[in-house]
Amino acid sequence: MERKVYCDYLRFFAVFAVCVLHVSAFNWACTDVNSLEWQVFNFYESIVRWGVPIFLMISGTLFLNREISIKKLFSKYIFRMVVAFVFWSLFYAFDE
């Protein structure tokens, strides 16, 4: 499979967008809604919301032409995502 350079560029900008999203979300939640600071955080967060869907679209693009059996799909990809989801869900549940 040949490398899709545009996916690398999109991934680079999406990483930046997700980092800005996380930084602004942390400050956004602790700020008064009626303040100018909240409006600025809301503006930044609104601008970079596209980062997470872009990651999903890149994953779909890279999986599009691959021949993967259902068994491999579940054992390799979906199982690992479920394990990570359960782990982090329990981690944050006990952290609260």
C-alpha positions as CSV (number, residue, x, y, z in Angstrom):
1,M,0.0,0.0,0.0
2,E,1.5,3.4,-1.0
3,R,1.8,6.1,1.6
4,K,-0.8,8.8,1.5
5,V,1.0,12.0,2.3
6,Y,-2.1,14.1,2.7
7,C,-3.0,11.8,5.6
8,D,0.3,12.7,7.3
9,Y,-0.4,16.5,6.9
10,L,-4.0,16.1,8.2
11,R,-2.7,14.1,11.1
12,F,-0.2,16.8,12.0
13,F,-2.8,19.5,12.0
14,A,-5.3,17.3,13.8
15,V,-2.8,16.6,16.6
16,F,-2.3,20.3,17.1
17,A,-6.1,20.9,17.1
18,V,-6.7,18.1,19.7
19,C,-4.0,19.6,21.9
20,V,-5.6,23.0,21.7
21,L,-9.0,21.4,22.4
22,H,-7.7,19.7,25.6
23,V,-5.9,22.8,26.9
24,S,-8.9,25.1,26.3
25,A,-11.3,22.5,27.8
26,F,-9.4,22.4,31.0
27,N,-9.6,26.2,31.5
28,W,-13.0,26.5,29.9
29,A,-14.7,24.5,32.6
30,C,-13.3,26.6,35.5
31,T,-14.2,30.0,34.0
32,D,-17.3,32.1,34.6
33,V,-19.7,31.9,31.6
34,N,-20.2,35.7,31.5
35,S,-16.5,36.5,31.2
36,L,-14.5,37.5,28.2
37,E,-12.1,34.7,29.0
38,W,-14.9,32.1,28.7
39,Q,-15.8,33.5,25.3
40,V,-12.2,33.2,24.1
41,F,-11.9,29.6,25.3
42,N,-15.2,28.8,23.7
43,F,-14.0,30.4,20.4
44,Y,-10.7,28.4,20.5
45,E,-12.6,25.2,21.3
46,S,-15.1,25.7,18.6
47,I,-12.4,26.3,16.0
48,V,-10.5,23.1,16.8
49,R,-13.4,20.7,17.2
50,W,-12.7,19.1,13.8
51,G,-9.5,17.4,15.1
52,V,-11.1,14.3,16.5
53,P,-13.4,13.5,13.5
54,I,-10.4,14.0,11.2
55,F,-8.6,11.2,13.1
56,L,-11.6,8.9,12.6
57,M,-11.7,9.8,8.9
58,I,-8.0,9.1,8.5
59,S,-8.4,5.7,10.1
60,G,-11.3,4.9,7.7
61,T,-9.2,6.1,4.8
62,L,-6.3,3.9,5.7
63,F,-8.5,0.8,6.3
64,L,-10.5,1.3,3.1
65,N,-8.6,-0.9,0.7
66,R,-7.3,-3.5,3.2
67,E,-8.4,-7.1,3.1
68,I,-9.0,-7.9,6.7
69,S,-11.0,-11.0,7.9
70,I,-13.7,-10.5,10.5
71,K,-11.7,-12.7,12.9
72,K,-8.6,-10.5,12.6
73,L,-10.7,-7.3,12.9
74,F,-12.2,-8.4,16.2
75,S,-9.1,-10.0,17.7
76,K,-6.6,-7.4,16.8
77,Y,-8.4,-4.1,16.5
78,I,-11.8,-4.1,18.2
79,F,-10.6,-6.2,21.2
80,R,-7.8,-3.8,21.9
81,M,-10.1,-0.8,21.8
82,V,-12.6,-2.4,24.1
83,V,-9.8,-3.3,26.6
84,A,-8.5,0.3,26.5
85,F,-12.0,1.7,26.9
86,V,-12.7,-0.6,29.9
87,F,-9.4,0.2,31.5
88,W,-9.7,3.9,31.3
89,S,-13.4,3.8,32.3
90,L,-12.5,2.0,35.4
91,F,-9.5,4.2,36.0
92,Y,-11.7,7.4,35.9
93,A,-14.5,5.8,37.8
94,F,-12.2,5.0,40.7
95,D,-10.5,8.3,40.4
96,E,-13.7,10.1,41.1
